Amino acid sequence: MIDPIVERQYSDCRELLNLWRRYHDFFKVAVSGDGITPENEHEFITIKSRIAMLHDPFMDVLDHDQNIGQNVLSIVTRSITLKHVHRMSTAEIKKIELEWHESYLLLNETLGMLEDKRKQFTYVTPSQYYRRLYTKKIVKTVRDFISGWVFKTVMIIAGLMVGIFLFLQFGGVDWALGWAPTRKAVIKCEDLIRLAFKNYAYRELALLERMDRVAPDFVNIRRVNAKNERGYECSVGMSRVAEKLRGNANDFSEDLKQNRDCRSETYEPAYGFGGGEAIAWLYRMPTSQIAQAIEGKYNAWYGQLPVGQPPDWVFFRRSNIVGVVFAGDNEGRIRNWVRGQYLHIRRK
């Protein structure tokens, strides 16, 4: 079996060794000053050019003493012409002689190593050869991929994803939400997430606010979070729901007891608009799925109402938070305004 790669390497190195000897012959001619003719100058430059062409294949074969191998190209680069060599100092000439000798020995050693490889391949079958060849290619491809930017980028992304997963899994977001320096950033990020995933749950009821800070001319905002005042407790809102549904199969007042926290807000009509106080109760449920189930019950109950007889209270849901608003002005503007405020994402 003949390995064409080894054969090419052997041929290139053998030619380079012969050219290296010829270069040295011309170098000695230049040092002595005898025989510096236009013909010899031309041949000297031709030899240098061919040595430069064979230098890269020679370096590819080397697995040690790369610095000595690099001297081959360095020497021919410094030896511009025979006349230039003749004008070199004694120290420069001795340095080149020493480097040439080291390179010559390395070339002979490399050629001997390639000769041994050629002999070894005489006992290799074609199947063994191609198996080794493809194995080397696979190993090289894997090594290049691992050391390449694509693999590094993938590993960095994977590491970030694992880090984010662990951060979320072990309550990192709750910790960041409770830490003043990062709280605002977490709120902004979660608001952005809700633009794409509207059912992304709120971790605190306080994170859901009205869209507008200023109320319209037909409503006055009296008190926010009045749940600790008599008549505005969370349980009162549940009782009002049970009263309105009156034992209907879709009564969700009991489901509201699963809430994690709640708040109540009071509104009254502005002067001259008529009507009475409106009370809104907001309940944060454990999950968005529970809140959706409650919304489904409300919609089923609402669908059973006679046409043209809307109820005097409204229901709304945003992610895992559900709200109910009772009473208010007779036209329902206050109730609808409150619901609309919470069904839009908060303005910063």
N, C-alpha and C positions, 0 to 999 in steps of 0.2 A: 504494500500500500504506500502511495506517495501522498504526502500532505502538501497541497499546492501553496498553502500559506507559508509553511516552513521552507519550502523550496524557494519561494520568492524572497523571503527574508535572508536565506543563505546566499542566494545570488547577489542580492543588494549589498550585503556585508562583505562578501568576497571582492566585489568590484570596488567597494569603498576602501578596503584594505590595500588593493593594488594602487588605487589613486592616491592613497595616503603616502605610500612609498614614493610614488612619482613626485608628489608635492615636496617631499623631503629632499629629493634629488635636486629639484629646481631651487629649493630654499638654500641648499649648500652652494649652488652656482651663484645665487644672488649675493650670499655673504662674501664669497671670494671675489666677486666682481668680474669673473671671467665668463664669457658666454652670454652676457646680457644683450640679446639681439631682439629685433622686432618679432621675429618668428617665435623665439622662446617666450617673450612676453605674452604673445597671443595664446600659445599653448598653456602657459601658466594660468592665465585667466580662465581658459576653457576647463582646465582641471579643477580650479576653485569652484567654478559654477556647477560642475557635476557633483563635487563633494557636497555642496550646499543642498543639492536636490536629494542626495541620498542620506542626508543627516537625519531627517524626520523618521524614515523607516528604521534607521539604526537606533534612535532613541526609543522607538516603540518596542523594540526587542529587549532593551535593557531593563533589568529589575533591580539593579544596584549601581552605585557609582555614577549617578546621573550627572553630577557636577563635572566629572572627568569627561563623560561623553559630550557634554555641552562645550568643552574646550575645543572640540574639533571645529565647530562653527566659529568659535571665537578666534581661533588662530587664522583661519582663512580670511576672516573679516579684517583682522589687523594687518595681514600681509596684502597690501593693496596692489602693488606691482613689484617686479624684481628690483627695480631701481629704488623703490621705497624701502624694501628689505635691506638693500645694500647700505642705506643711510641710517639704519637702526643702530642704537647704542649696543655695546657689548652686553649690558644687563638685559636688554630687551631680547636679544638673540638667545642668550642662555635660558631665559624664561620660556621662550617659544620651544626651544630644543627639549626642555624638561617636560613641558605640557604635551609636546608631540609624542615623546617616548611613552608617557603614561597612557595616552590615547591609543597608541599603537598596541601596547600590551592588552588594553581593554578590548580592542578590535579582534585581536587574535583569540582572546578568551571567549568572546561572544561567538566567533566563527566556530570554535571548537565545540561550544555548547550546542550550536545549531547542527553541527555534524553529528553529534550524539543523538539528537532528536531524529535526524533523518534515518539513522541506523535503527532506532527503536521502532520507527514506523514501518520498517520492512516486515515486522512481525504482527502488525495490526491489520485486522480484517476490515473491509469497508463498513460493515455494520458497527463495529467498535468505534471506528473513526467518526462516523456520523453521530453516533450516540454521544461521544465526548464533545463533538463540535456543538451539537444542539444544547447539551447540558451547560457548556460554557456560555452560550448565547443567552440561555434562560437565566443563569446566575447573574450575568452582566446586566440583563434587562431589569431584573429584580433589584440589583444593587443601584443601578442608575435611577430607578423609580423611587427607591427609598431615600436616596440622597437628593432627589429633585424637588422643585418647589411645589409641584402638584401634591405629592404625598405629604410634605410638610404642612401645606395649607389644609389638606383634609384632616390631618391629625390635630391641627390647631382648632379647626371648626368642631371636630368631635370632642376635643377636650373642653371647649366652651359649652357645648351642648350638655355634656355630662356635668360640668360645673353648675350650669343653670338648673338642670334637673335636681341635683343634690340640694342646691340653694332653695328651690321651691319645695322639695320633699321634706326638708327639715325646718320648715317655717321661716325661711330667710326673708320672705316678703313681709310677713307679720312683724318680724324684728325690724326691718327697714322702715316699715310704716310707723312703728312706735318710736323711732329715733328721729328727733327733730331735724337734723341736717339732711336726711334722705327722704323724709316724709313727702315733701312737695314733689320730688322727682318720681316717687312711686305712684302718687296720685295722677300725675300727668301721663305716665306710661300706661297705667290701667285705663285711663280715659281713652287713650289712643287705641288700646286693644279693643275696647267696646265699640269703636267705630267699625271694626271688622267682625267682632263677635259680640253681638248685642246682649247675649245671655251670660257674659262673663260676670261672675258674682261680685257683689260689693262685700268687702270685709268689715266695713263699719257702716252703720246707717248714716252717720255724719258725713260720709263721702258723697251722698246724694243730696244735692241742693237744688233750689229752684233755678230756672234758667236766667231769670231777670232779678235784679236786686230791687228795682223800683216797681211798685204795683200800679196798675192802670187807675184811671180816675174813678171807677165805679166800686173800688174795694179798698178797705183799710186793713192792713195786717196788724192784728192786735198782739198776740203772743205766740212765740215759737217754742216748741217743746214744753207744753203745759201739762204733761202727763202726770206730774206730781200734784196737780191741783184737783180738788174734788170735782167730779163730773167729767174730767178729761183723762182719767186713767185709761191704760191700754185695755183693761177688761170692759170698760164702758163701750169702746168701739166694737168689740166682739159682740156685746149684747145688742148693740144697734143693728149689726149685721143679722144676728139671729132673729131679731124682731121683724126686720124687713123681709127676710126669706120665709118666716113663719112656718118652720118645720118642713120646708121643701126638701126633696131628696138631694138637692144640690147645695144645701146649706153648708157653707165652709167656715162657719164661725168657730167650730171646734178645731179645724186645721190651723187657724190663726194662733192657737195656743202653742204651736211649735216654734214661734218666733224667738229669735236670739236677742233682739232688742226692738224697741218701738219708740215712737214719739208722736205727740199730738200738736196740732197747730190750729189757731183760731183766726177767723177772718170775719169782718162785718161789712155790710154795704156802706159805701160812702154816703154822706148826707144828701138826702133828697132822692136816693135811688130805691128805697124801700126794701123790704125783706128782713131776714133775721140773721143771727150769727151762723157762720159755717164752721164746722169742725172737721179737720182732716186727721186721720190716723194712718201712720205709716209703720209697717211691720217688716222687719228683715228676717226672711226665712233661711233655714240652714243651707238650702241649695236652690238653684234656679228651677230644677225639675219640680220641686214641691210648689214653688210659686206658679209655675205653669199649670200644674194640676188644679190649683185654686182658681186660676183664671179660666180654666176650662169649665169648672162648675158654674162660675158666674155667667159665662157666655151661654151655657145651656139653660140657666134660669132666665136670662134676659131674652133668649129666643122664644120662651113660652109666653111672654107678655103680649097682651092685645096690641094690635097695631095702633099707633097714634097715642099710646099712653106710656110715655117714658117715665121711669122712676124718678123720685125726688132725691136721689143720691147717685153717685158715680163711683166706679171702680177703675183702678189702673194698675199696671204692673211694669216695673222696669227691672229686668234681670231677676234677682232673687228678692226684690222688695215689692210688696203689694201695698196699695193704699186705698182708702175709702174716704169719701167726702160727703157729709150729710148737711142738709138744710141750706142756708144761704138765701140769696135773693130768689124770687119766684121764677125768674126766667132761666135760672141755672147758670148765669154767666160766671159767678164766682166759682162754682164747682168745676165748670169746664176750664176756667182759667187755671185753677190749681192743678187739675189733671194735665193740661197742656204743658205747664211749667215742668212737671216731673217726667214727662214723656220725651223731652228733648235733653240732649246732653248739656251739661253745665257750661256756661260761658266763663272764660277766665278773665 
